[in-house]
């Protein structure tokens, strides 16, 4: 599932290509909105809210999409070959005179009134990359379920919006706790630090083509050991960058989860 920084990059690309331009083609390939036509309307902006994408157009309408595991938006120039997948995977086409945005494998695609956006994103916690970011509120949200594992709490978008499975694993490694550790068993400074580091990491990666967590002040590693982009995620069986112990992998709530059994303390899956 794309992380908040990836969704933010997608929103930025869509906004650059579409905002301020009139749609010359609109094709929503989901049964409920198959007859909806946005042609002739100007795109006002495209913004990310957590992992949700909101494309706002004239007349108070918003096209809401969510990428989930493998959805994607691709942008093409006139005459450029579409390479995002076979035609049957296309769920949306939004075209202007200069660009065509094509949504592939979008599991969530719906048209709603802009005034009703809260119905689809109002449940989200503070957005790590949004103007509503509030670290104190995010911390309070995480602490409301002390028996819940910290990994599950970080992934719950109602607590704070933007963290996916990659950041979950990396944040737990940086905090030196396993993802299965109950939030209530962690000292308050550690949970607070995880919120701070989450903000730092997503901010640092919001404009990078390749996500990395091993560089910068949060890493605290000598430069030669920071050549790997990630500390633990997708590194099962490979040596930990800190202690050289093989990284382990197990599922947490069906998601592959990675940790170092030497550097991270707490229960394991």
ZIJO-V443237 format. One record per backbone hydrogen bond with DSSP energy under -1.0 kcal/mol. NH is the residue of the N-H (numbers start at 1). CO is the residue of the C=O. Records with the same first field share a line. If there is no record, write none. Layout:
NH=CO + CO
//
This chain:
2=68
4=162
7=3
8=4
9=5
10=6
11=7
12=8
13=9
14=10
15=11
16=12
17=13
18=14
19=15
20=43
21=18
23=41
24=95
25=95
27=93
29=91
33=30
36=33
40=23
41=38
43=21
44=56
45=56
47=54
49=52
52=49
53=65
54=47
55=63
56=45
57=61
58=42
61=57
62=112
63=55
64=110
65=53
66=108
71=67
72=104
74=102
76=100
80=77
89=86
90=87
91=103
92=103
93=27
94=101
95=25
96=99
100=76
101=94
102=74
103=92
104=72
105=89
108=66
110=64
112=62
114=60
116=113
117=114
119=116
120=117
121=117
122=118
124=121
125=157
128=161
130=127
133=130
138=134
139=135
140=136
141=137
142=138
143=139
148=145
150=181
151=179
153=149
154=150
155=151
156=152
159=156
160=156
161=126
168=164
169=165
170=166
171=167
172=168
173=169
174=170
175=171
176=173
177=172
178=265
181=178
183=148
184=146
185=182
186=183
190=187
191=187
192=188
193=189
194=190
195=191
196=192
197=193
198=194
199=195
200=196
201=197
202=198
203=199
204=200
205=201
208=205
213=229
214=229
219=216
225=222
226=223
235=232
237=247
238=235
240=245
244=240
247=238
248=259
250=257
252=255
255=252
257=250
259=248
264=260
265=176
//
